[in-house]
């Protein structure tokens, strides 16, 4: 039986490391999904009130 080897971050080419590091940085800045839904609900409530007032 042969084992499949998994590539670690150290074995990736330089371009792959940079891309994965960028994804990690962006992912760390994204808020918790619960907070994102609360912001979305608040935005929809404000837009609904403004558009209702505007007619």
mmCIF entry with sequence, helices, sheets and N, C-alpha, C, O atoms, coordinates in Angstrom:
data_MODEL
# 
_entry.id   MODEL 
# 
_entity.id                         1 
_entity.type                       polymer 
_entity.pdbx_number_of_molecules   1 
# 
_entity_poly.entity_id                      1 
_entity_poly.type                           'polypeptide(L)' 
_entity_poly.nstd_linkage                   no 
_entity_poly.nstd_monomer                   no 
_entity_poly.pdbx_seq_one_letter_code       
;(UNK)(UNK)(UNK)(UNK)(UNK)(UNK)(UNK)(UNK)(UNK)(UNK)(UNK)(UNK)(UNK)(UNK)(UNK)(UNK)
(UNK)(UNK)(UNK)(UNK)(UNK)(UNK)(UNK)(UNK)(UNK)(UNK)(UNK)(UNK)(UNK)(UNK)(UNK)(UNK)
(UNK)(UNK)(UNK)(UNK)(UNK)(UNK)(UNK)(UNK)(UNK)(UNK)(UNK)(UNK)(UNK)(UNK)(UNK)(UNK)
(UNK)(UNK)(UNK)(UNK)(UNK)(UNK)(UNK)
;
_entity_poly.pdbx_seq_one_letter_code_can   XXXXXXXXXXXXXXXXXXXXXXXXXXXXXXXXXXXXXXXXXXXXXXXXXXXXXXX 
_entity_poly.pdbx_strand_id                 A 
# 
loop_
_entity_poly_seq.entity_id 
_entity_poly_seq.num 
_entity_poly_seq.mon_id 
_entity_poly_seq.hetero 
1 1  UNK n 
1 2  UNK n 
1 3  UNK n 
1 4  UNK n 
1 5  UNK n 
1 6  UNK n 
1 7  UNK n 
1 8  UNK n 
1 9  UNK n 
1 10 UNK n 
1 11 UNK n 
1 12 UNK n 
1 13 UNK n 
1 14 UNK n 
1 15 UNK n 
1 16 UNK n 
1 17 UNK n 
1 18 UNK n 
1 19 UNK n 
1 20 UNK n 
1 21 UNK n 
1 22 UNK n 
1 23 UNK n 
1 24 UNK n 
1 25 UNK n 
1 26 UNK n 
1 27 UNK n 
1 28 UNK n 
1 29 UNK n 
1 30 UNK n 
1 31 UNK n 
1 32 UNK n 
1 33 UNK n 
1 34 UNK n 
1 35 UNK n 
1 36 UNK n 
1 37 UNK n 
1 38 UNK n 
1 39 UNK n 
1 40 UNK n 
1 41 UNK n 
1 42 UNK n 
1 43 UNK n 
1 44 UNK n 
1 45 UNK n 
1 46 UNK n 
1 47 UNK n 
1 48 UNK n 
1 49 UNK n 
1 50 UNK n 
1 51 UNK n 
1 52 UNK n 
1 53 UNK n 
1 54 UNK n 
1 55 UNK n 
# 
_struct_asym.id          A 
_struct_asym.entity_id   1 
# 
loop_
_struct_conf.conf_type_id 
_struct_conf.id 
_struct_conf.pdbx_PDB_helix_id 
_struct_conf.beg_label_comp_id 
_struct_conf.beg_label_asym_id 
_struct_conf.beg_label_seq_id 
_struct_conf.pdbx_beg_PDB_ins_code 
_struct_conf.end_label_comp_id 
_struct_conf.end_label_asym_id 
_struct_conf.end_label_seq_id 
_struct_conf.pdbx_end_PDB_ins_code 
_struct_conf.beg_auth_comp_id 
_struct_conf.beg_auth_asym_id 
_struct_conf.beg_auth_seq_id 
_struct_conf.end_auth_comp_id 
_struct_conf.end_auth_asym_id 
_struct_conf.end_auth_seq_id 
_struct_conf.pdbx_PDB_helix_class 
_struct_conf.details 
_struct_conf.pdbx_PDB_helix_length 
HELX_P HELX_P1 AA1 UNK A 9  ? UNK A 11 ? UNK A 9  UNK A 11 5 ? 3  
HELX_P HELX_P2 AA2 UNK A 14 ? UNK A 29 ? UNK A 14 UNK A 29 1 ? 16 
HELX_P HELX_P3 AA3 UNK A 33 ? UNK A 54 ? UNK A 33 UNK A 54 1 ? 22 
# 
_struct_conf_type.id          HELX_P 
_struct_conf_type.criteria    ? 
_struct_conf_type.reference   ? 
# 
loop_
_atom_site.group_PDB 
_atom_site.id 
_atom_site.type_symbol 
_atom_site.label_atom_id 
_atom_site.label_alt_id 
_atom_site.label_comp_id 
_atom_site.label_asym_id 
_atom_site.label_entity_id 
_atom_site.label_seq_id 
_atom_site.pdbx_PDB_ins_code 
_atom_site.Cartn_x 
_atom_site.Cartn_y 
_atom_site.Cartn_z 
_atom_site.occupancy 
_atom_site.B_iso_or_equiv 
_atom_site.pdbx_formal_charge 
_atom_site.auth_seq_id 
_atom_site.auth_comp_id 
_atom_site.auth_asym_id 
_atom_site.auth_atom_id 
_atom_site.pdbx_PDB_model_num 
ATOM 1   N N  . UNK A 1 1  ? 0.836   -1.181 0.000  1.00 0.00 ? 1  UNK A N  1 
ATOM 2   C CA . UNK A 1 1  ? 0.000   0.000  0.000  1.00 0.00 ? 1  UNK A CA 1 
ATOM 3   C C  . UNK A 1 1  ? 0.880   1.242  0.000  1.00 0.00 ? 1  UNK A C  1 
ATOM 4   O O  . UNK A 1 1  ? 1.876   1.318  0.719  1.00 0.00 ? 1  UNK A O  1 
ATOM 5   N N  . UNK A 1 2  ? 0.503   2.183  -0.795 1.00 0.00 ? 2  UNK A N  1 
ATOM 6   C CA . UNK A 1 2  ? 1.236   3.450  -0.799 1.00 0.00 ? 2  UNK A CA 1 
ATOM 7   C C  . UNK A 1 2  ? 0.396   4.501  -0.108 1.00 0.00 ? 2  UNK A C  1 
ATOM 8   O O  . UNK A 1 2  ? -0.834  4.485  -0.160 1.00 0.00 ? 2  UNK A O  1 
ATOM 9   N N  . UNK A 1 3  ? 1.091   5.408  0.535  1.00 0.00 ? 3  UNK A N  1 
ATOM 10  C CA . UNK A 1 3  ? 0.397   6.493  1.237  1.00 0.00 ? 3  UNK A CA 1 
ATOM 11  C C  . UNK A 1 3  ? 0.363   7.728  0.356  1.00 0.00 ? 3  UNK A C  1 
ATOM 12  O O  . UNK A 1 3  ? 1.342   8.058  -0.313 1.00 0.00 ? 3  UNK A O  1 
ATOM 13  N N  . UNK A 1 4  ? -0.758  8.393  0.364  1.00 0.00 ? 4  UNK A N  1 
ATOM 14  C CA . UNK A 1 4  ? -0.842  9.676  -0.327 1.00 0.00 ? 4  UNK A CA 1 
ATOM 15  C C  . UNK A 1 4  ? -0.246  10.729 0.590  1.00 0.00 ? 4  UNK A C  1 
ATOM 16  O O  . UNK A 1 4  ? -0.563  10.787 1.779  1.00 0.00 ? 4  UNK A O  1 
ATOM 17  N N  . UNK A 1 5  ? 0.609   11.549 0.033  1.00 0.00 ? 5  UNK A N  1 
ATOM 18  C CA . UNK A 1 5  ? 1.194   12.610 0.850  1.00 0.00 ? 5  UNK A CA 1 
ATOM 19  C C  . UNK A 1 5  ? 0.370   13.865 0.672  1.00 0.00 ? 5  UNK A C  1 
ATOM 20  O O  . UNK A 1 5  ? -0.041  14.205 -0.437 1.00 0.00 ? 5  UNK A O  1 
ATOM 21  N N  . UNK A 1 6  ? 0.139   14.538 1.762  1.00 0.00 ? 6  UNK A N  1 
ATOM 22  C CA . UNK A 1 6  ? -0.601  15.795 1.717  1.00 0.00 ? 6  UNK A CA 1 
ATOM 23  C C  . UNK A 1 6  ? 0.395   16.938 1.693  1.00 0.00 ? 6  UNK A C  1 
ATOM 24  O O  . UNK A 1 6  ? 1.400   16.924 2.404  1.00 0.00 ? 6  UNK A O  1 
ATOM 25  N N  . UNK A 1 7  ? 0.102   17.919 0.870  1.00 0.00 ? 7  UNK A N  1 
ATOM 26  C CA . UNK A 1 7  ? 0.981   19.088 0.798  1.00 0.00 ? 7  UNK A CA 1 
ATOM 27  C C  . UNK A 1 7  ? 0.699   19.997 1.977  1.00 0.00 ? 7  UNK A C  1 
ATOM 28  O O  . UNK A 1 7  ? -0.455  20.318 2.264  1.00 0.00 ? 7  UNK A O  1 
ATOM 29  N N  . UNK A 1 8  ? 1.731   20.399 2.642  1.00 0.00 ? 8  UNK A N  1 
ATOM 30  C CA . UNK A 1 8  ? 1.575   21.371 3.707  1.00 0.00 ? 8  UNK A CA 1 
ATOM 31  C C  . UNK A 1 8  ? 1.843   22.749 3.133  1.00 0.00 ? 8  UNK A C  1 
ATOM 32  O O  . UNK A 1 8  ? 2.250   22.876 1.978  1.00 0.00 ? 8  UNK A O  1 
ATOM 33  N N  . UNK A 1 9  ? 1.618   23.773 3.927  1.00 0.00 ? 9  UNK A N  1 
ATOM 34  C CA . UNK A 1 9  ? 1.821   25.143 3.466  1.00 0.00 ? 9  UNK A CA 1 
ATOM 35  C C  . UNK A 1 9  ? 3.277   25.379 3.082  1.00 0.00 ? 9  UNK A C  1 
ATOM 36  O O  . UNK A 1 9  ? 3.557   26.165 2.177  1.00 0.00 ? 9  UNK A O  1 
ATOM 37  N N  . UNK A 1 10 ? 4.208   24.708 3.759  1.00 0.00 ? 10 UNK A N  1 
ATOM 38  C CA . UNK A 1 10 ? 5.629   24.878 3.448  1.00 0.00 ? 10 UNK A CA 1 
ATOM 39  C C  . UNK A 1 10 ? 6.000   24.285 2.100  1.00 0.00 ? 10 UNK A C  1 
ATOM 40  O O  . UNK A 1 10 ? 6.994   24.701 1.504  1.00 0.00 ? 10 UNK A O  1 
ATOM 41  N N  . UNK A 1 11 ? 5.229   23.323 1.603  1.00 0.00 ? 11 UNK A N  1 
ATOM 42  C CA . UNK A 1 11 ? 5.550   22.672 0.344  1.00 0.00 ? 11 UNK A CA 1 
ATOM 43  C C  . UNK A 1 11 ? 4.900   23.355 -0.860 1.00 0.00 ? 11 UNK A C  1 
ATOM 44  O O  . UNK A 1 11 ? 5.191   22.996 -2.001 1.00 0.00 ? 11 UNK A O  1 
ATOM 45  N N  . UNK A 1 12 ? 4.048   24.309 -0.627 1.00 0.00 ? 12 UNK A N  1 
ATOM 46  C CA . UNK A 1 12 ? 3.375   24.994 -1.730 1.00 0.00 ? 12 UNK A CA 1 
ATOM 47  C C  . UNK A 1 12 ? 4.316   25.979 -2.402 1.00 0.00 ? 12 UNK A C  1 
ATOM 48  O O  . UNK A 1 12 ? 5.233   26.494 -1.762 1.00 0.00 ? 12 UNK A O  1 
ATOM 49  N N  . UNK A 1 13 ? 4.100   26.248 -3.687 1.00 0.00 ? 13 UNK A N  1 
ATOM 50  C CA . UNK A 1 13 ? 4.891   27.289 -4.342 1.00 0.00 ? 13 UNK A CA 1 
ATOM 51  C C  . UNK A 1 13 ? 4.630   28.655 -3.714 1.00 0.00 ? 13 UNK A C  1 
ATOM 52  O O  . UNK A 1 13 ? 3.630   28.846 -3.022 1.00 0.00 ? 13 UNK A O  1 
ATOM 53  N N  . UNK A 1 14 ? 5.520   29.589 -3.956 1.00 0.00 ? 14 UNK A N  1 
ATOM 54  C CA . UNK A 1 14 ? 5.434   30.913 -3.321 1.00 0.00 ? 14 UNK A CA 1 
ATOM 55  C C  . UNK A 1 14 ? 4.098   31.598 -3.624 1.00 0.00 ? 14 UNK A C  1 
ATOM 56  O O  . UNK A 1 14 ? 3.527   32.240 -2.742 1.00 0.00 ? 14 UNK A O  1 
ATOM 57  N N  . UNK A 1 15 ? 3.592   31.474 -4.853 1.00 0.00 ? 15 UNK A N  1 
ATOM 58  C CA . UNK A 1 15 ? 2.319   32.098 -5.205 1.00 0.00 ? 15 UNK A CA 1 
ATOM 59  C C  . UNK A 1 15 ? 1.165   31.526 -4.417 1.00 0.00 ? 15 UNK A C  1 
ATOM 60  O O  . UNK A 1 15 ? 0.244   32.255 -4.048 1.00 0.00 ? 15 UNK A O  1 
ATOM 61  N N  . UNK A 1 16 ? 1.198   30.226 -4.151 1.00 0.00 ? 16 UNK A N  1 
ATOM 62  C CA . UNK A 1 16 ? 0.143   29.583 -3.370 1.00 0.00 ? 16 UNK A CA 1 
ATOM 63  C C  . UNK A 1 16 ? 0.151   30.054 -1.934 1.00 0.00 ? 16 UNK A C  1 
ATOM 64  O O  . UNK A 1 16 ? -0.906  30.245 -1.332 1.00 0.00 ? 16 UNK A O  1 
ATOM 65  N N  . UNK A 1 17 ? 1.340   30.243 -1.380 1.00 0.00 ? 17 UNK A N  1 
ATOM 66  C CA . UNK A 1 17 ? 1.443   30.718 0.003  1.00 0.00 ? 17 UNK A CA 1 
ATOM 67  C C  . UNK A 1 17 ? 0.846   32.109 0.136  1.00 0.00 ? 17 UNK A C  1 
ATOM 68  O O  . UNK A 1 17 ? 0.093   32.380 1.072  1.00 0.00 ? 17 UNK A O  1 
ATOM 69  N N  . UNK A 1 18 ? 1.177   32.987 -0.795 1.00 0.00 ? 18 UNK A N  1 
ATOM 70  C CA . UNK A 1 18 ? 0.677   34.361 -0.740 1.00 0.00 ? 18 UNK A CA 1 
ATOM 71  C C  . UNK A 1 18 ? -0.833  34.413 -0.840 1.00 0.00 ? 18 UNK A C  1 
ATOM 72  O O  . UNK A 1 18 ? -1.488  35.177 -0.131 1.00 0.00 ? 18 UNK A O  1 
ATOM 73  N N  . UNK A 1 19 ? -1.384  33.592 -1.731 1.00 0.00 ? 19 UNK A N  1 
ATOM 74  C CA . UNK A 1 19 ? -2.834  33.577 -1.916 1.00 0.00 ? 19 UNK A CA 1 
ATOM 75  C C  . UNK A 1 19 ? -3.534  33.052 -0.669 1.00 0.00 ? 19 UNK A C  1 
ATOM 76  O O  . UNK A 1 19 ? -4.537  33.612 -0.226 1.00 0.00 ? 19 UNK A O  1 
ATOM 77  N N  . UNK A 1 20 ? -2.999  31.973 -0.108 1.00 0.00 ? 20 UNK A N  1 
ATOM 78  C CA . UNK A 1 20 ? -3.609  31.409 1.098  1.00 0.00 ? 20 UNK A CA 1 
ATOM 79  C C  . UNK A 1 20 ? -3.467  32.353 2.286  1.00 0.00 ? 20 UNK A C  1 
ATOM 80  O O  . UNK A 1 20 ? -4.376  32.450 3.110  1.00 0.00 ? 20 UNK A O  1 
ATOM 81  N N  . UNK A 1 21 ? -2.352  33.040 2.382  1.00 0.00 ? 21 UNK A N  1 
ATOM 82  C CA . UNK A 1 21 ? -2.180  34.027 3.452  1.00 0.00 ? 21 UNK A CA 1 
ATOM 83  C C  . UNK A 1 21 ? -3.181  35.160 3.304  1.00 0.00 ? 21 UNK A C  1 
ATOM 84  O O  . UNK A 1 21 ? -3.724  35.647 4.296  1.00 0.00 ? 21 UNK A O  1 
ATOM 85  N N  . UNK A 1 22 ? -3.427  35.583 2.060  1.00 0.00 ? 22 UNK A N  1 
ATOM 86  C CA . UNK A 1 22 ? -4.394  36.655 1.804  1.00 0.00 ? 22 UNK A CA 1 
ATOM 87  C C  . UNK A 1 22 ? -5.797  36.198 2.213  1.00 0.00 ? 22 UNK A C  1 
ATOM 88  O O  . UNK A 1 22 ? -6.540  36.948 2.847  1.00 0.00 ? 22 UNK A O  1 
ATOM 89  N N  . UNK A 1 23 ? -6.151  34.968 1.848  1.00 0.00 ? 23 UNK A N  1 
ATOM 90  C CA . UNK A 1 23 ? -7.471  34.443 2.210  1.00 0.00 ? 23 UNK A CA 1 
ATOM 91  C C  . UNK A 1 23 ? -7.615  34.368 3.728  1.00 0.00 ? 23 UNK A C  1 
ATOM 92  O O  . UNK A 1 23 ? -8.675  34.673 4.275  1.00 0.00 ? 23 UNK A O  1 
ATOM 93  N N  . UNK A 1 24 ? -6.541  33.960 4.401  1.00 0.00 ? 24 UNK A N  1 
ATOM 94  C CA . UNK A 1 24 ? -6.602  33.876 5.861  1.00 0.00 ? 24 UNK A CA 1 
ATOM 95  C C  . UNK A 1 24 ? -6.784  35.250 6.491  1.00 0.00 ? 24 UNK A C  1 
ATOM 96  O O  . UNK A 1 24 ? -7.561  35.403 7.433  1.00 0.00 ? 24 UNK A O  1 
ATOM 97  N N  . UNK A 1 25 ? -6.072  36.253 5.977  1.00 0.00 ? 25 UNK A N  1 
ATOM 98  C CA . UNK A 1 25 ? -6.200  37.614 6.522  1.00 0.00 ? 25 UNK A CA 1 
ATOM 99  C C  . UNK A 1 25 ? -7.605  38.154 6.305  1.00 0.00 ? 25 UNK A C  1 
ATOM 100 O O  . UNK A 1 25 ? -8.191  38.739 7.216  1.00 0.00 ? 25 UNK A O  1 
ATOM 101 N N  . UNK A 1 26 ? -8.150  37.965 5.110  1.00 0.00 ? 26 UNK A N  1 
ATOM 102 C CA . UNK A 1 26 ? -9.505  38.445 4.813  1.00 0.00 ? 26 UNK A CA 1 
ATOM 103 C C  . UNK A 1 26 ? -10.529 37.698 5.671  1.00 0.00 ? 26 UNK A C  1 
ATOM 104 O O  . UNK A 1 26 ? -11.457 38.305 6.205  1.00 0.00 ? 26 UNK A O  1 
ATOM 105 N N  . UNK A 1 27 ? -10.358 36.387 5.801  1.00 0.00 ? 27 UNK A N  1 
ATOM 106 C CA . UNK A 1 27 ? -11.283 35.594 6.602  1.00 0.00 ? 27 UNK A CA 1 
ATOM 107 C C  . UNK A 1 27 ? -11.268 35.979 8.065  1.00 0.00 ? 27 UNK A C  1 
ATOM 108 O O  . UNK A 1 27 ? -12.300 35.916 8.734  1.00 0.00 ? 27 UNK A O  1 
ATOM 109 N N  . UNK A 1 28 ? -10.111 36.379 8.573  1.00 0.00 ? 28 UNK A N  1 
ATOM 110 C CA . UNK A 1 28 ? -10.020 36.787 9.974  1.00 0.00 ? 28 UNK A CA 1 
ATOM 111 C C  . UNK A 1 28 ? -10.702 38.122 10.222 1.00 0.00 ? 28 UNK A C  1 
ATOM 112 O O  . UNK A 1 28 ? -11.102 38.407 11.351 1.00 0.00 ? 28 UNK A O  1 
ATOM 113 N N  . UNK A 1 29 ? -10.842 38.949 9.188  1.00 0.00 ? 29 UNK A N  1 
ATOM 114 C CA . UNK A 1 29 ? -11.469 40.264 9.350  1.00 0.00 ? 29 UNK A CA 1 
ATOM 115 C C  . UNK A 1 29 ? -12.987 40.193 9.232  1.00 0.00 ? 29 UNK A C  1 
ATOM 116 O O  . UNK A 1 29 ? -13.681 41.123 9.644  1.00 0.00 ? 29 UNK A O  1 
ATOM 117 N N  . UNK A 1 30 ? -13.507 39.111 8.677  1.00 0.00 ? 30 UNK A N  1 
ATOM 118 C CA . UNK A 1 30 ? -14.951 38.961 8.507  1.00 0.00 ? 30 UNK A CA 1 
ATOM 119 C C  . UNK A 1 30 ? -15.581 38.704 9.879  1.00 0.00 ? 30 UNK A C  1 
ATOM 120 O O  . UNK A 1 30 ? -15.100 37.854 10.628 1.00 0.00 ? 30 UNK A O  1 
ATOM 121 N N  . UNK A 1 31 ? -16.646 39.426 10.209 1.00 0.00 ? 31 UNK A N  1 
ATOM 122 C CA . UNK A 1 31 ? -17.281 39.211 11.517 1.00 0.00 ? 31 UNK A CA 1 
ATOM 123 C C  . UNK A 1 31 ? -17.998 37.866 11.588 1.00 0.00 ? 31 UNK A C  1 
ATOM 124 O O  . UNK A 1 31 ? -18.178 37.183 10.580 1.00 0.00 ? 31 UNK A O  1 
ATOM 125 N N  . UNK A 1 32 ? -18.391 37.514 12.775 1.00 0.00 ? 32 UNK A N  1 
ATOM 126 C CA . UNK A 1 32 ? -19.145 36.293 13.026 1.00 0.00 ? 32 UNK A CA 1 
ATOM 127 C C  . UNK A 1 32 ? -20.434 36.313 12.202 1.00 0.00 ? 32 UNK A C  1 
ATOM 128 O O  . UNK A 1 32 ? -21.049 37.371 12.073 1.00 0.00 ? 32 UNK A O  1 
ATOM 129 N N  . UNK A 1 33 ? -20.861 35.184 11.643 1.00 0.00 ? 33 UNK A N  1 
ATOM 130 C CA . UNK A 1 33 ? -22.089 35.170 10.823 1.00 0.00 ? 33 UNK A CA 1 
ATOM 131 C C  . UNK A 1 33 ? -23.317 35.715 11.556 1.00 0.00 ? 33 UNK A C  1 
ATOM 132 O O  . UNK A 1 33 ? -24.180 36.330 10.930 1.00 0.00 ? 33 UNK A O  1 
ATOM 133 N N  . UNK A 1 34 ? -23.408 35.504 12.848 1.00 0.00 ? 34 UNK A N  1 
ATOM 134 C CA . UNK A 1 34 ? -24.555 36.026 13.610 1.00 0.00 ? 34 UNK A CA 1 
ATOM 135 C C  . UNK A 1 34 ? -24.588 37.545 13.551 1.00 0.00 ? 34 UNK A C  1 
ATOM 136 O O  . UNK A 1 34 ? -25.645 38.142 13.351 1.00 0.00 ? 34 UNK A O  1 
ATOM 137 N N  . UNK A 1 35 ? -23.435 38.165 13.726 1.00 0.00 ? 35 UNK A N  1 
ATOM 138 C CA . UNK A 1 35 ? -23.342 39.626 13.677 1.00 0.00 ? 35 UNK A CA 1 
ATOM 139 C C  . UNK A 1 35 ? -23.677 40.130 12.272 1.00 0.00 ? 35 UNK A C  1 
ATOM 140 O O  . UNK A 1 35 ? -24.328 41.162 12.115 1.00 0.00 ? 35 UNK A O  1 
ATOM 141 N N  . UNK A 1 36 ? -23.227 39.395 11.254 1.00 0.00 ? 36 UNK A N  1 
ATOM 142 C CA . UNK A 1 36 ? -23.539 39.801 9.882  1.00 0.00 ? 36 UNK A CA 1 
ATOM 143 C C  . UNK A 1 36 ? -25.048 39.786 9.649  1.00 0.00 ? 36 UNK A C  1 
ATOM 144 O O  . UNK A 1 36 ? -25.569 40.692 8.998  1.00 0.00 ? 36 UNK A O  1 
ATOM 145 N N  . UNK A 1 37 ? -25.765 38.784 10.162 1.00 0.00 ? 37 UNK A N  1 
ATOM 146 C CA . UNK A 1 37 ? -27.220 38.738 10.012 1.00 0.00 ? 37 UNK A CA 1 
ATOM 147 C C  . UNK A 1 37 ? -27.892 39.866 10.779 1.00 0.00 ? 37 UNK A C  1 
ATOM 148 O O  . UNK A 1 37 ? -28.880 40.423 10.302 1.00 0.00 ? 37 UNK A O  1 
ATOM 149 N N  . UNK A 1 38 ? -27.385 40.216 11.949 1.00 0.00 ? 38 UNK A N  1 
ATOM 150 C CA . UNK A 1 38 ? -27.953 41.327 12.717 1.00 0.00 ? 38 UNK A CA 1 
ATOM 151 C C  . UNK A 1 38 ? -27.793 42.626 11.938 1.00 0.00 ? 38 UNK A C  1 
ATOM 152 O O  . UNK A 1 38 ? -28.727 43.425 11.866 1.00 0.00 ? 38 UNK A O  1 
ATOM 153 N N  . UNK A 1 39 ? -26.599 42.847 11.347 1.00 0.00 ? 39 UNK A N  1 
ATOM 154 C CA . UNK A 1 39 ? -26.379 44.046 10.528 1.00 0.00 ? 39 UNK A CA 1 
ATOM 155 C C  . UNK A 1 39 ? -27.328 44.063 9.335  1.00 0.00 ? 39 UNK A C  1 
ATOM 156 O O  . UNK A 1 39 ? -27.884 45.108 8.996  1.00 0.00 ? 39 UNK A O  1 
ATOM 157 N N  . UNK A 1 40 ? -27.512 42.917 8.700  1.00 0.00 ? 40 UNK A N  1 
ATOM 158 C CA . UNK A 1 40 ? -28.394 42.840 7.537  1.00 0.00 ? 40 UNK A CA 1 
ATOM 159 C C  . UNK A 1 40 ? -29.838 43.132 7.921  1.00 0.00 ? 40 UNK A C  1 
ATOM 160 O O  . UNK A 1 40 ? -30.539 43.845 7.203  1.00 0.00 ? 40 UNK A O  1 
ATOM 161 N N  . UNK A 1 41 ? -30.282 42.595 9.033  1.00 0.00 ? 41 UNK A N  1 
ATOM 162 C CA . UNK A 1 41 ? -31.653 42.851 9.503  1.00 0.00 ? 41 UNK A CA 1 
ATOM 163 C C  . UNK A 1 41 ? -31.837 44.336 9.805  1.00 0.00 ? 41 UNK A C  1 
ATOM 164 O O  . UNK A 1 41 ? -32.862 44.918 9.451  1.00 0.00 ? 41 UNK A O  1 
ATOM 165 N N  . UNK A 1 42 ? -30.855 44.946 10.453 1.00 0.00 ? 42 UNK A N  1 
ATOM 166 C CA . UNK A 1 42 ? -30.934 46.376 10.766 1.00 0.00 ? 42 UNK A CA 1 
ATOM 167 C C  . UNK A 1 42 ? -30.975 47.211 9.485  1.00 0.00 ? 42 UNK A C  1 
ATOM 168 O O  . UNK A 1 42 ? -31.745 48.166 9.387  1.00 0.00 ? 42 UNK A O  1 
ATOM 169 N N  . UNK A 1 43 ? -30.147 46.850 8.506  1.00 0.00 ? 43 UNK A N  1 
ATOM 170 C CA . UNK A 1 43 ? -30.127 47.575 7.236  1.00 0.00 ? 43 UNK A CA 1 
ATOM 171 C C  . UNK A 1 43 ? -31.476 47.463 6.528  1.00 0.00 ? 43 UNK A C  1 
ATOM 172 O O  . UNK A 1 43 ? -31.980 48.453 5.997  1.00 0.00 ? 43 UNK A O  1 
ATOM 173 N N  . UNK A 1 44 ? -32.055 46.283 6.517  1.00 0.00 ? 44 UNK A N  1 
ATOM 174 C CA . UNK A 1 44 ? -33.356 46.091 5.866  1.00 0.00 ? 44 UNK A CA 1 
ATOM 175 C C  . UNK A 1 44 ? -34.441 46.874 6.592  1.00 0.00 ? 44 UNK A C  1 
ATOM 176 O O  . UNK A 1 44 ? -35.327 47.441 5.952  1.00 0.00 ? 44 UNK A O  1 
ATOM 177 N N  . UNK A 1 45 ? -34.386 46.912 7.923  1.00 0.00 ? 45 UNK A N  1 
ATOM 178 C CA . UNK A 1 45 ? -35.390 47.668 8.683  1.00 0.00 ? 45 UNK A CA 1 
ATOM 179 C C  . UNK A 1 45 ? -35.293 49.158 8.373  1.00 0.00 ? 45 UNK A C  1 
ATOM 180 O O  . UNK A 1 45 ? -36.314 49.820 8.187  1.00 0.00 ? 45 UNK A O  1 
ATOM 181 N N  . UNK A 1 46 ? -34.078 49.687 8.316  1.00 0.00 ? 46 UNK A N  1 
ATOM 182 C CA . UNK A 1 46 ? -33.894 51.117 8.018  1.00 0.00 ? 46 UNK A CA 1 
ATOM 183 C C  . UNK A 1 46 ? -34.332 51.408 6.596  1.00 0.00 ? 46 UNK A C  1 
ATOM 184 O O  . UNK A 1 46 ? -35.033 52.392 6.359  1.00 0.00 ? 46 UNK A O  1 
ATOM 185 N N  . UNK A 1 47 ? -33.932 50.567 5.635  1.00 0.00 ? 47 UNK A N  1 
ATOM 186 C CA . UNK A 1 47 ? -34.347 50.792 4.257  1.00 0.00 ? 47 UNK A CA 1 
ATOM 187 C C  . UNK A 1 47 ? -35.868 50.707 4.106  1.00 0.00 ? 47 UNK A C  1 
ATOM 188 O O  . UNK A 1 47 ? -36.469 51.493 3.374  1.00 0.00 ? 47 UNK A O  1 
ATOM 189 N N  . UNK A 1 48 ? -36.469 49.771 4.786  1.00 0.00 ? 48 UNK A N  1 
ATOM 190 C CA . UNK A 1 48 ? -37.918 49.620 4.728  1.00 0.00 ? 48 UNK A CA 1 
ATOM 191 C C  . UNK A 1 48 ? -38.620 50.864 5.267  1.00 0.00 ? 48 UNK A C  1 
ATOM 192 O O  . UNK A 1 48 ? -39.594 51.332 4.678  1.00 0.00 ? 48 UNK A O  1 
ATOM 193 N N  . UNK A 1 49 ? -38.128 51.399 6.383  1.00 0.00 ? 49 UNK A N  1 
ATOM 194 C CA . UNK A 1 49 ? -38.722 52.606 6.962  1.00 0.00 ? 49 UNK A CA 1 
ATOM 195 C C  . UNK A 1 49 ? -38.549 53.807 6.020  1.00 0.00 ? 49 UNK A C  1 
ATOM 196 O O  . UNK A 1 49 ? -39.484 54.580 5.812  1.00 0.00 ? 49 UNK A O  1 
ATOM 197 N N  . UNK A 1 50 ? -37.358 53.951 5.460  1.00 0.00 ? 50 UNK A N  1 
ATOM 198 C CA . UNK A 1 50 ? -37.115 55.079 4.536  1.00 0.00 ? 50 UNK A CA 1 
ATOM 199 C C  . UNK A 1 50 ? -37.966 54.970 3.278  1.00 0.00 ? 50 UNK A C  1 
ATOM 200 O O  . UNK A 1 50 ? -38.546 55.960 2.833  1.00 0.00 ? 50 UNK A O  1 
ATOM 201 N N  . UNK A 1 51 ? -38.044 53.783 2.709  1.00 0.00 ? 51 UNK A N  1 
ATOM 202 C CA . UNK A 1 51 ? -38.821 53.625 1.476  1.00 0.00 ? 51 UNK A CA 1 
ATOM 203 C C  . UNK A 1 51 ? -40.318 53.730 1.754  1.00 0.00 ? 51 UNK A C  1 
ATOM 204 O O  . UNK A 1 51 ? -41.067 54.183 0.888  1.00 0.00 ? 51 UNK A O  1 
ATOM 205 N N  . UNK A 1 52 ? -40.770 53.326 2.932  1.00 0.00 ? 52 UNK A N  1 
ATOM 206 C CA . UNK A 1 52 ? -42.169 53.470 3.295  1.00 0.00 ? 52 UNK A CA 1 
ATOM 207 C C  . UNK A 1 52 ? -42.521 54.957 3.445  1.00 0.00 ? 52 UNK A C  1 
ATOM 208 O O  . UNK A 1 52 ? -43.577 55.411 3.005  1.00 0.00 ? 52 UNK A O  1 
ATOM 209 N N  . UNK A 1 53 ? -41.616 55.689 4.070  1.00 0.00 ? 53 UNK A N  1 
ATOM 210 C CA . UNK A 1 53 ? -41.825 57.127 4.251  1.00 0.00 ? 53 UNK A CA 1 
ATOM 211 C C  . UNK A 1 53 ? -41.820 57.855 2.913  1.00 0.00 ? 53 UNK A C  1 
ATOM 212 O O  . UNK A 1 53 ? -42.572 58.811 2.725  1.00 0.00 ? 53 UNK A O  1 
ATOM 213 N N  . UNK A 1 54 ? -40.966 57.405 1.969  1.00 0.00 ? 54 UNK A N  1 
ATOM 214 C CA . UNK A 1 54 ? -40.857 58.040 0.660  1.00 0.00 ? 54 UNK A CA 1 
ATOM 215 C C  . UNK A 1 54 ? -42.044 57.710 -0.230 1.00 0.00 ? 54 UNK A C  1 
ATOM 216 O O  . UNK A 1 54 ? -42.299 58.400 -1.217 1.00 0.00 ? 54 UNK A O  1 
ATOM 217 N N  . UNK A 1 55 ? -42.756 56.673 0.115  1.00 0.00 ? 55 UNK A N  1 
ATOM 218 C CA . UNK A 1 55 ? -43.932 56.341 -0.675 1.00 0.00 ? 55 UNK A CA 1 
ATOM 219 C C  . UNK A 1 55 ? -43.611 55.251 -1.638 1.00 0.00 ? 55 UNK A C  1 
ATOM 220 O O  . UNK A 1 55 ? -44.478 54.826 -2.401 1.00 0.00 ? 55 UNK A O  1 
# 
